[in-house]
Amino acid sequence: MAQADAFKANGASVVLIYPGAAASVQQYAADFITGKTLPENFHFVTDPDLRTVSLYGLRWDAPNETAYPSTIVIDRQGIVRFVKISHSHGDRSSAPDVLAVLQGLK
Protein backbone atom coordinates (compact mmCIF):
# COMPACT_ATOMS: atom_id res chain seq x y z
CA MET A 1 0.00 0.00 0.00
CA ALA A 2 3.08 2.23 -0.10
CA GLN A 3 2.00 3.59 -3.49
CA ALA A 4 -1.64 4.23 -2.52
CA ASP A 5 -1.29 8.01 -2.73
CA ALA A 6 0.21 7.75 -6.21
CA PHE A 7 -2.73 5.62 -7.39
CA LYS A 8 -5.15 8.14 -5.90
CA ALA A 9 -3.31 11.06 -7.54
CA ASN A 10 -3.75 9.29 -10.88
CA GLY A 11 -7.49 8.95 -10.27
CA ALA A 12 -7.31 5.17 -10.01
CA SER A 13 -9.55 2.85 -8.08
CA VAL A 14 -7.91 -0.44 -7.16
CA VAL A 15 -10.05 -3.56 -6.83
CA LEU A 16 -8.52 -6.51 -5.02
CA ILE A 17 -10.39 -9.72 -5.83
CA TYR A 18 -10.11 -12.64 -3.42
CA PRO A 19 -11.22 -15.87 -5.17
CA GLY A 20 -12.42 -19.07 -3.57
CA ALA A 21 -15.17 -21.59 -3.03
CA ALA A 22 -18.41 -19.93 -1.91
CA ALA A 23 -18.59 -22.05 1.24
CA SER A 24 -15.29 -20.73 2.59
CA VAL A 25 -14.22 -17.60 0.68
CA GLN A 26 -15.80 -15.13 3.12
CA GLN A 27 -13.93 -16.56 6.09
CA TYR A 28 -10.61 -16.77 4.23
CA ALA A 29 -11.08 -13.22 2.98
CA ALA A 30 -11.84 -11.99 6.49
CA ASP A 31 -8.69 -13.70 7.77
CA PHE A 32 -6.68 -12.10 4.94
CA ILE A 33 -7.93 -8.55 5.56
CA THR A 34 -8.10 -8.59 9.37
CA GLY A 35 -5.90 -5.91 10.88
CA LYS A 36 -5.43 -4.12 7.56
CA THR A 37 -6.86 -0.76 6.59
CA LEU A 38 -7.28 -0.15 2.89
CA PRO A 39 -6.99 3.33 1.40
CA GLU A 40 -10.32 4.86 0.36
CA ASN A 41 -9.69 4.20 -3.35
CA PHE A 42 -8.96 0.50 -2.74
CA HIS A 43 -11.82 -1.99 -2.74
CA PHE A 44 -11.69 -5.59 -1.51
CA VAL A 45 -14.24 -8.03 -2.94
CA THR A 46 -14.62 -11.78 -3.03
CA ASP A 47 -15.13 -14.05 -6.01
CA PRO A 48 -17.29 -16.93 -4.77
CA ASP A 49 -16.98 -20.08 -6.86
CA LEU A 50 -14.27 -18.44 -9.00
CA ARG A 51 -16.77 -16.79 -11.34
CA THR A 52 -14.50 -13.87 -12.25
CA VAL A 53 -11.52 -16.21 -12.43
CA SER A 54 -13.39 -18.42 -14.90
CA LEU A 55 -14.75 -15.51 -16.93
CA TYR A 56 -11.26 -14.14 -17.53
CA GLY A 57 -9.50 -17.51 -17.90
CA LEU A 58 -7.33 -17.00 -14.81
CA ARG A 59 -7.76 -20.42 -13.17
CA TRP A 60 -4.50 -21.72 -11.70
CA ASP A 61 -5.20 -25.39 -11.33
CA ALA A 62 -2.41 -26.31 -8.94
CA PRO A 63 -2.46 -27.49 -5.31
CA ASN A 64 -3.39 -24.66 -2.91
CA GLU A 65 -3.96 -22.18 -5.77
CA THR A 66 -7.11 -20.65 -7.22
CA ALA A 67 -6.12 -17.99 -9.74
CA TYR A 68 -3.05 -16.62 -11.44
CA PRO A 69 -1.99 -13.31 -9.87
CA SER A 70 -3.24 -10.81 -12.43
CA THR A 71 -3.31 -7.08 -13.02
CA ILE A 72 -5.82 -5.50 -15.37
CA VAL A 73 -6.09 -1.77 -16.02
CA ILE A 74 -9.45 -0.64 -17.36
CA ASP A 75 -9.97 2.98 -18.35
CA ARG A 76 -13.03 5.09 -17.59
CA GLN A 77 -14.64 4.06 -20.88
CA GLY A 78 -14.35 0.37 -19.95
CA ILE A 79 -11.49 -0.35 -22.37
CA VAL A 80 -8.82 -2.76 -21.14
CA ARG A 81 -5.50 -0.89 -21.40
CA PHE A 82 -3.12 -3.31 -19.70
CA VAL A 83 -3.11 -6.98 -18.72
CA LYS A 84 -0.46 -9.00 -16.95
CA ILE A 85 -1.21 -12.57 -15.96
CA SER A 86 1.59 -13.94 -13.81
CA HIS A 87 2.26 -17.66 -13.85
CA SER A 88 4.17 -17.43 -10.58
CA HIS A 89 3.84 -15.35 -7.44
CA GLY A 90 7.21 -13.70 -8.09
CA ASP A 91 6.20 -12.37 -11.51
CA ARG A 92 3.44 -10.03 -10.35
CA SER A 93 3.06 -6.50 -11.70
CA SER A 94 4.84 -3.89 -9.65
CA ALA A 95 3.12 -0.72 -8.48
CA PRO A 96 5.57 1.47 -10.47
CA ASP A 97 4.80 -0.50 -13.66
CA VAL A 98 1.04 -0.01 -13.19
CA LEU A 99 1.52 3.65 -12.32
CA ALA A 100 3.45 4.09 -15.58
CA VAL A 101 0.47 2.66 -17.47
CA LEU A 102 -1.85 5.08 -15.65
CA GLN A 103 0.43 8.01 -16.49
CA GLY A 104 0.27 6.97 -20.15
CA LEU A 105 -3.53 7.22 -20.07
CA LYS A 106 -3.47 10.91 -19.20
N, C-alpha and C positions, 0 to 999 in steps of 0.2 A: 504494500500500500504506500510505499515511499514516493511513488509517482502520482498519487491521487490528485494532488493540486494541478499537476501538468495536464492530466486528463480533463479535469474540470475546466481549466483555462482554454482548452481546445473544444469545449462544448460537448464533450463525449459523455455518454452514459455507458457504464460497464455492467454487463449482465453475466453473473457467474452461475453456471448451470450445474447442479449436482445430480447426476443420474443414478438410478437404482431401481430395484424392484419395489413396486407400490407398497408392499407389506412392510418394508423396512426403511425406505428412503427417508422418511420424515425423521426417524430417530437418528439415523446416521448423519443426516444433514444438521440436526440440532447439535450432535456431538462435535461436528466439524466447526460449527460457527460459535459455539459457546465460548464466552470470554473475549470475543472479537467484536470490534465496532467497525462497521463499514462506513466509508465516506458517503455523504448524501447522494452522490451521483453513481454509487455502486448498488446493484440490486442482486440479491441472492435468491434463486428459485430452484425448485426441484424438478426433476424429469422422471415422474413415476413410470415404470415399465419401459423406460428407454425410448419413449416416443420420439423425442427430438433427435436422440442418437440415431435411431433407425431412419428417420426422415432425411437426415443429412449424410447417411452412410458412414457414421463414425464409430460403429461397434468394434471394440477391441476384444475379440473373443480369446482371451487368455486367462489363466487362473488369477483370481483376485482383481480383475480389471473389468471395466464396463464400457468405457469410451476412450478413444484416442484424445489426448490433450489437444484442443483445437482453439484457434483464434480466428474470429470472423469479424471484419469491419464492414458495417452496413451504413451507407450514408442516409441523410434525412429523406431522400426520395425512395429509399428501400432498395437501392442498388448495392450489390455486394462489391466492395472495393478491394478487399484483401482476404485471403484465406491461407492459413497454415495449419495443416493437420500433422501433428507430430507422432511418429511411430515409436517414440520412447519418451520417458519423462524428462530426460536431459535435453531434448531438442525443442522445448517449448519456445514460443515467441517471447522476446524480451519486451519490457515496457518501452525502452527507447526505440525499438524497431516499430512498435505499434504507434507510438507518438509521431514518428517520422511519416507514417502513412497518413495520420490525421493532419499533419502540417501540409502534406501534399494535396489535401482536399480543400484547403482554404483558397 
